[in-house]
Structures are given as structure tokens and as C-alpha cells.
């Protein structure tokens, strides 16, 4: 787990800010997400049929862990599922379906904890409230239930359900792109020699809430 965590942690530390600025500020990011969801859905579909699925999690080697960890780092790209990419690589390395899922979710603990530490600097004292606590608690409970369901589901079933899910979502994203019409250009804001007077709104505006 430590060996598999190192590549993702290094990539996340070095490239998370540039990746976020690039992918989340361009209008074509919907096409990127649709493309990655379709492509890695196809890769998962193929891995189910190519992988021999004869190895248990105890048979993993350090080389296997490093390969899975390097592919886990690709999850920094929008539309690439961390669990999906690690499971499909584990299947290609001949792990059984339950073993691939178990190792993938074991890997989630250190990488998620590291991401929390990395982003904790952006929190302010005002953010540490009951809503945040309830959000963390509910996410933990739902996450554990989802993991339990998946480990039970893949005992005797393929991952094809999740492949079809990714393809359907990709199709919906593309449909939304075409149906929404052209994106209006933002008018240029002329420079002002003197700063505009600041007013204090009695309640938070929509833009402020959206940013939070």
C-alpha cells in the first residue's frame, strides 16, 4: 500500500494546482470528461476479459503495487476514476475481481488522507462548522456502504454495470453540450482609474455562495 501510494502522492503534490487551473477553466473540459469516461470504461470492459483473474491480494508484488500506483496518479485528470483505474490495472495483473476491488479501496485511505491534508490549508475557521462535520460523517457512512456493496457484488458478477454507467454518463455530457447552445463571450471590463466603492450586502449573494 505504501509503494502504491507514492506515485499518486507525488503527482498530486506537484501537479494538482496546474491541472485544476487548466482543466477547470476551459470550456472544452466537458469533452475531456466525456472522453476519459468513455475510454476508461472501454479499458475496464477489456480488462475483465483479458485478465486471467487467478491471483489473490496476498500474491501482489512490489512491482504490481508500483504499476497500480502509477496508474492511480492518472486520477488527477477529470473523468478518470481513482477506483476504476486501479481496479482495471489490477485485473490486467491477473487479480481476481474481489481482490482488485479490495486493494483499490485499501489504497483510497492514504491517498484520501493526503488530499485532505493538502487542501486543509484552504479552510478558514468559519468553514469548521456543523455542516462540514455532517458532510464528512455522511460521506464516510455512504462510502463504507458502497464499498461493502461492491465487494459483495463482484464476487460473482463482472464490472460491466459500471462500464455501461460510464458510457451513459459520457453520452449525456455530450448531449448537454450540443443542447446548451453557443457559449456567450464575456464582455471586456474597462479598467477604472479609481476603485469602485464597496457596498456590503445584507445577505450573501448567489455568486459568493457559489464560490464557497
N, C-alpha and C positions, 0 to 999 in steps of 0.2 A: 504494500500500500504506500509506503514511504517513497519507494523508487518510482511508482506510477504517478505520484503526486508532484514530483519535482518539475517535470516539463510544463505542466499546466500552471503551476505556481509561478514559474519563471516568466512564461509568456504573459500571464495575467498582470504581473507586476510591471513588466517593461512596456507592454503594448495596449493595455486596456483603455487608457485615455485617448491615444491616437485612433484606435479602432472605433471607439464610441463617437468621436468627433467626426470621423469620416463617414461611417455608415448611417448614423442617425441624423445627419444634417443634409443629406442629398435626397432629391425627390425620387431617385430610382431605387431606393432601398427596398421598396415593395417587390420589385422584380428580383432582387437579390434573395430576399426571404423565400419567395416562391420557388426560385431556382434551387436553393440549398435544400429546402424541404423535399422537393421532388427528387433531387439527385441522391440525397442520403436515404430517402425512402426506398429508392431503387437499390442502393447498396445494401440496405438491410434485407431486402427481399432476396437478393442474390446470396448474401452470406448465409441465410437459412438453408439454402440448397447446396452450397459449395462446402460449408464447414462439415467436418466429419462428426462433431458432437459426441466425442468419446472420452473427454478429459474432465476431471473434477477440479474444483477450485484449489485443492491441495496439490495439484500437479503443476501449478503455474511456476514458471521460472522467472528469474530477474529480467531476462531478455523479453519474455512475454509482457511483464509488467511495464517495462520501458516503452515497448511498442504501443501498448494501450494508453499509457500516459502521454505519449507524443500526440496521439490522435485525440485524446481528451482536450488538449490545448486548442484544437480547432473549434471547440465550442464557443470561443470568443467571437466567432463570426455569427452574425444574426441568422437565425433559421437552422443552425446546427445544434441538435440536441446533445447535451453532455452525456446523458444516459444512453441515448440512441447510438452515438458514435462509439462509445466504449463497449456496448453490447455487441455491435456488429463486428468490431475488430476481435473481440473475444471469441465470437462464433467462428471467424475465419482462422483463429488459432486452435480450433477443434474443441473448444469448451462446450459442455452441454448447456442447453438453454437456461436451466435454473442456476447453474454455476456462473454463467456470463452475467445474468441479472444480479446475482448476489454480490459478485465482485464489483460491478458497476456502482451499486448503491453503497457499498463499503467505501468506495473511492469518493463518494459525494461528501462524506463527513469532513475530511481535512480540507478539501478544496472550497467547500462552502464556508467553513470556519475562517479560512484565509481571506475569502472575499469579504466577509463581514468585517474583519479587522481592517482591510484595505479601505473600505468605504465608511468606516466608523468616523473618520476624521471629518466627513461632510455633515455629520449630525450636530445639531445645536441642542442646548439644554431644553429648549421649547419642544423639540421633537421627541424627547423622552417622556412620553405620557401613556395613559391607559390604552389609547387606541393602538399605539405601537406594540405594547405588550400583548394585547389581544390578537393583533395580527400575527405576531411571532408564534403565539400559542396555537392558534387555529391552523397556521401553516404547518407546524410540527405534527399536529394530530392528523390532519388530512394527508400529509406526506407519508406518515407511518402506515396509515390505512391503505394508501395507494401502493406502497411497496409490498405490503402483505398480500394485497390482491394480485399484483403482478407475479410475485413468486409462486403463488398458487396457480395462476392462470397458465404460466408457461411450463408447468410440469408435463402437460400432455398436449399443449397447443403451440402453434407457431406464432411468430410475431407479426404475421400478415395483417392482423387487425390494425396495428399501429402504422404499418406501411400504407394501407388504404386511407387511414386518417390523415397522414401527411400529404398524400396526393389530393385528397378532397380539399384540405385547407389551402394548398397551393393553388388549386383551381378557383377557389373562392376569392383569394387575393388578386389573382389576375382579372377575374370578373369585376371586382370592385374597382380596379384600376381603370378599366375601359368604361365603366358606367358612371364614374365620377366626373368625367369631362375634363377639359383642359385646366391646368393649374394656373390661376391668375398670377401675373407678375406683381411683386411688391413694389409700390411706388417709392422712388428715392426720397429720402427725407433731407431737406436742405439744412445745411449747417447753420446754427444760430450763434451770433456773436456773444449773446448773453444767455445764461441758463434760464430755462422756463421756470416760473415759480412753482414750488412744490405744494401740493394740496394733500391733506390727509383725509382719506375716505373713511366714513363711519364704519363700514364693513369691508372685509376683504373682497376685492374684485375677482371676477372669473379668472383673469389672467394670473393673478397671484396664486389662486388655488390650484390652477392647472400646473404652474411651475412647481409647487410643492409636491 
